[in-house]
Amino acid sequence: MTIEERYRRRYKPGDTPWDVGQPDFNLIEVVTQKPVLSCKVLDIGCGTGDNSIWLAQNGFQVTGTDTSDIALEMAKEKASKANAECDFRLVDFLKSKIEGAPFGFVFDRGCFHSFSSENDRRRFARNVAAHLEEAGLWLTIVGNADEHRQGPGPPQRTAGDIILAVEPYLELLSLTSSHFGSNRPNPPRAWRCLMQKRHVTRFGEGVSMTLSKREIKNALKQWNLAWDNHDLEGVMKLFHDEVFFENWTGGKAIGKEALRKAWAPWFANHGGFRFTEEDTFIDEEEQKVLYRWQLEWPSFEKGYEGRPEKRRGVDVFHFKDGKIIKKLTYSKTTIEIEGERVPLHP
């Protein structure tokens, strides 16, 4: 059963615990406190319209979408009674381009988190960015996996799930622990996540996404954490599909899958390797990084096998569309094994 079918079936008998009959306080606080200025708004998964109506009453031009015709009929009736002008549409956000784009603000409450697949959440984030104007904002309210609950409730996602999905399309402005607006005495915990569309530089008909210096630092921080956890898939997430890699011996891998295949045996038998960042230089304009590192691991050098080794080197990264498209690795020709300086042999 698809997500759309599941929601339709629940709206028919009125099995909709998320529909609390009032706008969510998280939306109200963000819009009024940031503040978010009057603009065109897209409310994805608008349901019976309470959030769309509140936005319209506060000066926004609102388009609300949902896959449930029952919910949209209720939303139209509520909007009419409230004398609020909203444009409600029966449409699948992931499959259709929404008329009226670009929008200055996108809101969803429990729609993004409905997708269990990382690829689907990434598609959702990419589509949100495609519907936003430059520097446009997206506020999503997401079930919080930090809550260990008994019984039913909204889907739960980790902070990492959110971050991995939205990169490189949006910049994370804030990610705070909250709870859903609810009529329950103990409402489900939630992530309140506010993001901004990244700056894009256009070349001809193509679009190239550029990362700020701070965004590159944050991406490399997450990447380094994946290395320390010996998490190959976590490491691969930052690589472009067409990545070119060359190591200090001249060994090459072209393409993300070839690189994953080349590194898989190393990660499977890693021996507890650990990289330490010693220095990083970032050229934001050129989207290039010079990264100086120290590697500690059991040595593979002849005559020193298994003994603690330290080696130092430099990586040169080239970024494209928020991903590493080229990685060139250089190592010093002398390494340290148990305090002894040893010439490095290819």
N, C-alpha and C positions, 0 to 999 in steps of 0.2 A: 504493500500500500504506500503510495506517495504521500509526501507531507501535505500536499494540497487536498488529497482525498481524505486524509485523517482529519484535517480541520473542518472540511465540509460535513463529515459525519458527526462531528461533535457539536457544530452549530445547530444542526437540525433538531436534536432533542434539548438543546440548551445546556449541554455539558461543557460550560466555558468558564472555569474558575478564574481565568485571567481577566475576564471582562468584569471590572469592578464598578462600572457606571460613573466614573469620574476620571479626569485627566491625571496622569501619573505625576506625583510630586517631583520626581527626578527631572522631568521635562520642564516643569514650571521653574524650579530652582536654577537650572542651567540657563534657560532663556532669559530670566529676569536678572540673574546675578552676573552673567558674563559681561554684558548682556549680548544676546543675539538680536540684531536689528531686523526690522521688517523686511521681508524678502519673499521670493517664491520658495515654498516648502514642499517636499515630498515625504509623505507619511506612509512607509512601507508596512504592509500587514496592518492596516488601520482598524480592522475589526468593525465594531459598531460605532466608531467615529468620535469617541470622547476626546482624544488628544487632538484630532484634526479640528474639531469644533472649538476647543480652547485656543488653538493657534489662530484660527480665523477671527475669533473674537478679540484677539490681541494684535490685529493689524497685518497678519500674514496672508499671502495668497496661497491657498492650500490645495494640493492634489493628494488624495488618499487612494491607495490601491490595496486590493485584497483578492484572494482566489475564492472567497465564499460569497455567493450571490445573496444568501440569507443575511449575512453580516452587513453587506452593503445596503440592502433595503432598510435595515434597521438604522444604519448610519444616516441615510438620506432623510428618514423620518425624524430622527433626533435633530439634525441640522435645520430642517424646516421649522420645527417647533422652537428652536433656539434663535431663529432668524440669522443663521450663520451661513455664509456663502462658501461652500466647499465643492470641489470637483471630485466625486468618487467614481472609481473605475474598476471594473472586473478585469484583472490582468495579472499574469504571472511575471513578477519582476525579473526573474532570471532569464526568461525567454523573450521578453519584449522590451523595446525602447519606449520609455514613457514620454508622451507628448508634453511639451512645455519645458523640457530640459534646455539649458542647464538650470539647476536649482541652487539657491544660496545656502539651504539648510536641508538635510535629510535626517529623518527620525525613524527609528524602529524600536519597538518594545517587544522583545521576545521573538523576533522573526529571524534575525541572523543566527541566533543560538540554536534554532530548530534543525540546522543541518549538521549531521553527525560526521560527515566526511570533511576532512581538511581541504580537499580540492574544491568542494562545493562552497565552503566558507570563503575560500580565496576568490572564487568566482563572484560571490556575492559582494565582497569588498571591492573587487575590480569594477563591478557594474555600478556600485555606489559612486566610485570616483568618476566613472564615465558620465554620470548624471549630474555631477557637481560642477559649478563654475570655479574659476581659479580662486584658491583660498577658501572655498566653500567648506562648511562644517557638517560632520555626521555625528549624531548622538545615538548610541545604541545601548539598550538595557539588556544585560545578559545574565542568565542564571550562573551563580557563583559556585564553582566546584570546591571551594574551601568549606562549604557547609556540608556537614555529615548528617543527613536527615534520615528519618524513618518515614516510609510512605511515599505517596506520589508527589510530584511537583514539577516545575519547569526543567527543561534540559540544563545541565550544568557544564560549564566550560572553565578551563583554567585561564589565568592571565596569559600564559604562554600560547594557548590556543588562539587567543585574540590577536596577540602581537604577530604571530606567524602568518595569520590570514591577511592582515591589513598591509603588511610590508610587501612591495615597496610603494603601494598606491596612496597611502595616507600617512600623515605624521601624527603620532600619538601626543595629544595635548594634556590629557589627564585620564587616569585610570584609578578609580576609587571604589572601595567596598561600600555597598549600600544595601537596600532591599527594595523589592517591588512595592509600588503603591498597591495596597490590598485592604480588603475588609476583614482579613483574618487577624486573630490576636498575635500570631507569630508569623509574619509574612516571610516568604522565601528570600534568602539573601541574593544579592545581585551585584554585578559589576556595572558601574556607571562609566561609560567610556566615551570621551569626546575626542574627535579626530578632525584633522584639517587636510584637505586635498594637497598633495605635494605640488611644488612648482614643476611645470613641464616646459621643456624647450623644444620647439617644433623645427624640424628640418624638412623642407619640402612638404610631402604628404605624410611623412612618418612622424612619430612622437617619441622623444627620448626623455625619460625621467631622470632627473638629477637629484642627488642627495646632498643635503647640507653637511657641513663639517660635523655638526653634532649628531646628525643621523648616521653618518658613516661610523663615528665612534661607537654609537649605541649598537649598530649592526655587528661591528667587530667584537664588541663586548659579549654579545650573545653567542657569536661564533666561537670565541675563545672558550666560553663555558662548555660548549658542545665538545670541543677538543679535550678539555679536562675530564669530561664525563665519558670519553671514548665513544661518543655517539656519532657514528658515521652519517646517519640520515640527518641529524642536526647540523653537521658540518656541511653536507651537500646542499642544504636549503639556500645557502647564500651564493651558490654558484649558478651562473647563467647556463642555459641548456647548451650553448655553443662555446663553453669555456675552453681555453687553451692553457695547458699546464706544462711547464718544463722545470725539472729539478737540476741540482748542481752537477749531476753526472751527464746531463744532456738527454736524459729520459723524458719522453713526451707522452701526453695524453690529450686527445682532441675530442671534446664533447663531454657532457656531464656523465653519461652512462659509462664511457670508457674510463673516466677518472674514478668513478665509484668502483668499477671492477678492479682497477689497479690498486686501490687503497684497501679493499675489503680484507685481504689476508693480513695486512698490517694491523687493522683494527681488531680482527679476530684474535690475533696473537700479539697484543700491544705491549705486554710486559709492564704496564703501568707508566707509559710515557707521559710527560708533562711539559707543556710549553709555558714559558714566562715571557710576557711582553717587557721589553727593555726600553723601547722608544718607538714612537709612531709619528710620522710626518704625513699630513693630509693636504693634497692640492685639490681644493673644492672645485675650482674652475675646470680643471682637466679631469676630475673624477679619478685621481690616481693616489695611491697610498704607498709609502715606504715604511715597512714594518720590521723592526729589529727584534730578534727573539733569542731565547736560550732554550734548548731542548735537553731534558734529563730523561735517560732511559737506560735499559741494560744494553751494553755495547754489542755490536755485531762485528767489530773489528777483529781480524785474525789475531789469535793469541790473547785476546782480551774478552772473549765471548762471555756475556752475562754480567760483566763487572760494571759498576755504576759509571756512566759516561755523561759528560756535559759537552755540548757543542753549541756554537753560536752562528747565527746567520741572518740573512735579510730576505724578506719577501717584497716583491713589487706587485701591487695589485692594480688592475685597471677595472673600473666599474662601468657598466652599461645597463641602463634601465633598472638601477638599484641592485644589480647583481654583479659578482666578480666574473668578468669575461676573459681575463688573462691573469695568470699567477706564475711569476717567475721566481724561483727559489735559488738562493746562493748561500753556500756554507763556507765558513773559515776553513783554511787548509790544515789547521792544527786544532785538535780536540783535547779535552781533559778527561783522563780516566783515573779515578782514585787519586787525584792530585798530580798525576804525571801528564806532561804535555806529550801528545802522540801525533805524529803526522797522519793526516787523513788520506786514505787511498781509495780511489774509485773502484 
